[in-house]
Amino acid sequence: MASREERNARNESLFREVNERFEQGTVSERTKMLTLLCECGDVACTQVVELPLTTYEDVRREGEWFLLIAGHEQPELETVVAQVSDVLVVQKRGEGGEVARELDPRS
């Protein structure tokens, strides 16, 4: 049975994969802003985040980083590394970080 860390990382990785596909078609050329799904570990979450394309690309350089609505972070599983408005960038730790890197669509 998968650990809580692994399940959470797999859930967040699934949302990241969906956002990678969104990113290809949702960039507003005029504003260079993206509207994406929150990448938190709650599979029932349907909230969206909006942020500049440049910020999104910075986050995607790190395989264990995810974009979450503030308040959706799980401090026992991840560390907040940055905040842009109401969007947090979190880094998975331990087993969750390993799983996230393995599932990174850009690696």
TANOR-V51403 format. One record per run of one state. SS is the DSSP state (H for helix, E for strand, C for the rest). FROM is the first residue (numbers start at 1). LEN is the number of residues. Records with the same first field share a line. If there is no record, write none. Layout:
BEGIN
SS: FROM-LEN ; FROM-LEN
END
This chain:
BEGIN
C: 1-3 ; 24-9 ; 38-10 ; 61-4 ; 70-8 ; 85-2 ; 93-1 ; 103-5
H: 4-20 ; 53-8 ; 94-9
E: 33-5 ; 48-5 ; 65-5 ; 78-7 ; 87-6
END
